[in-house]
Amino acid sequence: MHIEPFGVEIWMNEWETKCEWNLAETCVESLTIDELLTLAGKNDADLSDLLSMKMTYGAIEGSMRLRRAICALYEKQKAENMVITHGTIGANMLVHKAMVSAGDRVVAVVPTYQQHYSIPASIGAKVHHLQLREDNGFLPDLEELRTLVTPDTKLIAINNPNNPTGALMDREMLEAIASIARAVGAWVLCDEVYRGTNQQGLGATISMADVYEKGISTASVSKAFALAGLRLGWIAAPREVIDAVSIHRDYDTISIGMINDHFATLALENSDKVLGRSQTITRGNLAILDAWVAQEPKISWVKPKSGTTALLKFDLPMTSRDFCIALLKETGVMLTPGSALNMEGYVRIGYANNPAILKEGLKLVSAFLAKQA
């Protein structure tokens, strides 16, 4: 099976260990186990709970306690509508493999995580891109979507909040997309890995799985929950999807680790505290980034409304890759070139790391920009 090289992952693999100031990171600053225990009102004595845990496969679909904790993040989902996966990356892969066949029509917003157009294309699906544009706040043009979604459309792939732009679709827009899909009987896959990081209000927009009867939502504890090291995600979807996914899952997952299940459950049962920490970081850091952009004449943007990343448009006579490599070699600061996202002329910045790292990294980027013609 041929599949296109994964642009962002290739870039990260090449440079992530060679930088000093990582402003390409997309996770909220990662929690330690000690910090997680503190947020959950526990201490290291509670680690003794793990000593009697047998290292078997455990519950194949994920423990019932874990799935119930995930259900609390949704309005309508039940444990039987959940299956646990190897991160959101595993969840997305399983949905595309289970629900898309060769010849199917798939509509995917771009830019987005590359899985959502490269995997269906590798299966032999006819993938049609809905380009998100800066002049529309990087939100989908619903009229254009109506044109692209024809009666033979099998699946519409979106992500909310959007990676890399930080654009956020509200409930009204999600319901409009559901209406477009409903008219032709299409599934809607919504990658919601950054859900919980909104800049306003309680921090989370409604999930597509709760909006639409054929909505499929994927997420994990990696980004908003700051626990990427657990490699634990999930699919929330109608039982028809869960059953189809489970057939494929038996071939590449079996189950996630029991220790991963344990700590993810702990985080999700205390989601208010974990997400509260994440929102403090993302909201504070976005204010820092906003002030920086305002005083940089060579940089412009559409300010994110959620997520952990933003696209920065740069006004320099060089490609985004050349920009990022020159910046990294001169300053040690790592960004992600827009070319890895099919968005030349931009760079992606991750702003949810330690505020001190963000401030120092931006200071070095300013010095670099000041030297450019």
HUJONOR-V788469 format. One record per backbone hydrogen bond with DSSP energy under -1.0 kcal/mol. CO is the residue of the C=O (numbers start at 1). NH is the residue of the N-H. E is the energy in kcal/mol with one decimal. If there is no record, write none. Layout:
CO_NH_E / CO_NH_E
This chain:
5_7_-1.0 / 6_10_-2.5 / 7_11_-2.0 / 8_12_-2.7 / 9_13_-2.7 / 10_14_-1.8 / 11_15_-1.9 / 12_16_-2.6 / 15_18_-2.0 / 21_23_-1.2 / 21_334_-2.7 / 23_350_-3.3 / 32_36_-2.4 / 33_37_-2.6 / 34_38_-2.1 / 35_39_-2.5 / 36_40_-1.8 / 37_42_-3.5 / 38_41_-1.6 / 43_46_-2.1 / 44_47_-1.3 / 45_48_-1.5 / 46_49_-1.8 / 47_50_-2.0 / 48_51_-1.2 / 50_53_-1.5 / 54_56_-2.0 / 59_62_-1.0 / 61_84_-1.7 / 63_67_-2.5 / 64_68_-2.3 / 65_69_-1.9 / 66_70_-2.0 / 67_71_-2.2 / 68_72_-1.2 / 70_73_-2.3 / 71_74_-2.0 / 78_81_-2.2 / 79_82_-1.6 / 81_237_-2.1 / 83_235_-2.1 / 85_87_-1.7 / 85_233_-2.4 / 86_90_-1.4 / 87_91_-1.7 / 88_92_-3.1 / 89_93_-1.8 / 90_94_-2.3 / 91_95_-2.2 / 92_96_-2.4 / 93_97_-2.4 / 94_98_-2.4 / 95_99_-2.6 / 96_100_-1.7 / 101_104_-2.0 / 104_126_-3.5 / 105_154_-3.0 / 105_155_-1.3 / 106_128_-3.1 / 107_157_-3.1 / 108_130_-2.5 / 110_132_-3.4 / 113_116_-2.1 / 114_117_-1.6 / 114_118_-2.7 / 115_119_-1.6 / 117_121_-1.4 / 118_122_-2.0 / 119_123_-1.5 / 120_125_-2.6 / 124_103_-2.3 / 126_106_-2.4 / 128_108_-2.4 / 130_110_-2.2 / 133_136_-1.4 / 133_138_-2.8 / 134_137_-2.0 / 136_139_-1.3 / 141_145_-2.3 / 142_146_-2.3 / 143_147_-1.5 / 144_148_-2.0 / 145_149_-2.4 / 148_150_-1.1 / 150_153_-2.4 / 154_187_-2.5 / 155_107_-2.3 / 156_189_-2.8 / 157_109_-2.2 / 158_191_-2.4 / 162_166_-2.4 / 166_305_-2.4 / 166_306_-1.2 / 167_162_-2.7 / 170_174_-2.3 / 171_175_-2.6 / 172_176_-1.7 / 173_177_-2.4 / 174_178_-2.4 / 175_179_-2.1 / 176_180_-2.0 / 177_181_-2.4 / 178_182_-2.9 / 179_183_-1.6 / 181_184_-1.3 / 181_186_-2.2 / 187_156_-2.4 / 188_216_-3.0 / 189_158_-2.8 / 190_218_-2.0 / 191_160_-1.8 / 192_195_-1.8 / 193_224_-1.1 / 194_197_-1.1 / 200_203_-1.1 / 203_198_-2.7 / 207_210_-1.1 / 208_212_-2.2 / 212_215_-2.1 / 214_188_-1.9 / 216_190_-3.2 / 217_236_-3.1 / 218_192_-3.1 / 219_234_-2.4 / 221_227_-2.4 / 223_28_-1.7 / 226_31_-2.5 / 227_230_-1.8 / 228_231_-1.5 / 232_221_-2.1 / 233_85_-2.6 / 234_219_-1.7 / 235_83_-1.4 / 236_217_-2.8 / 238_241_-1.1 / 238_242_-1.9 / 239_243_-2.7 / 240_244_-1.8 / 241_245_-3.2 / 242_246_-2.3 / 243_247_-1.1 / 244_248_-1.0 / 245_249_-2.7 / 246_250_-1.7 / 248_251_-1.4 / 249_253_-2.4 / 249_254_-1.4 / 253_255_-2.6 / 257_261_-2.4 / 258_262_-2.2 / 259_263_-2.3 / 260_264_-2.5 / 261_265_-2.2 / 262_266_-1.8 / 263_267_-2.1 / 264_268_-2.7 / 265_269_-2.6 / 268_271_-1.3 / 270_274_-2.3 / 271_275_-2.9 / 272_276_-1.3 / 273_277_-2.0 / 274_278_-2.0 / 275_279_-2.8 / 276_280_-1.9 / 277_281_-2.0 / 278_282_-3.0 / 279_283_-2.5 / 280_284_-1.8 / 281_285_-2.7 / 282_286_-2.0 / 283_287_-1.4 / 284_288_-1.4 / 285_289_-2.5 / 286_290_-2.9 / 287_291_-2.0 / 288_292_-1.7 / 289_293_-2.8 / 290_294_-1.9 / 292_295_-1.0 / 293_296_-1.5 / 296_299_-1.6 / 298_315_-2.2 / 300_313_-3.0 / 305_199_-2.4 / 308_351_-2.6 / 310_349_-2.5 / 312_347_-2.1 / 313_300_-2.0 / 316_318_-1.9 / 319_323_-2.5 / 320_324_-2.5 / 321_325_-2.6 / 322_326_-2.6 / 323_327_-2.6 / 324_328_-2.4 / 325_329_-2.6 / 326_330_-2.1 / 327_331_-2.7 / 328_332_-1.8 / 332_20_-2.3 / 332_21_-2.9 / 334_23_-1.6 / 336_348_-3.2 / 337_340_-1.5 / 338_341_-2.0 / 338_343_-3.2 / 339_342_-1.0 / 343_346_-1.3 / 345_314_-1.7 / 346_338_-2.3 / 347_312_-3.2 / 348_336_-2.1 / 349_310_-1.9 / 352_29_-2.6 / 354_358_-2.2 / 355_359_-2.7 / 356_360_-2.2 / 357_361_-2.8 / 358_362_-2.6 / 359_363_-2.0 / 360_364_-2.0 / 361_365_-2.2 / 362_366_-2.4 / 363_367_-1.8 / 364_368_-2.0 / 365_369_-2.8 / 366_370_-2.2 / 369_372_-1.3
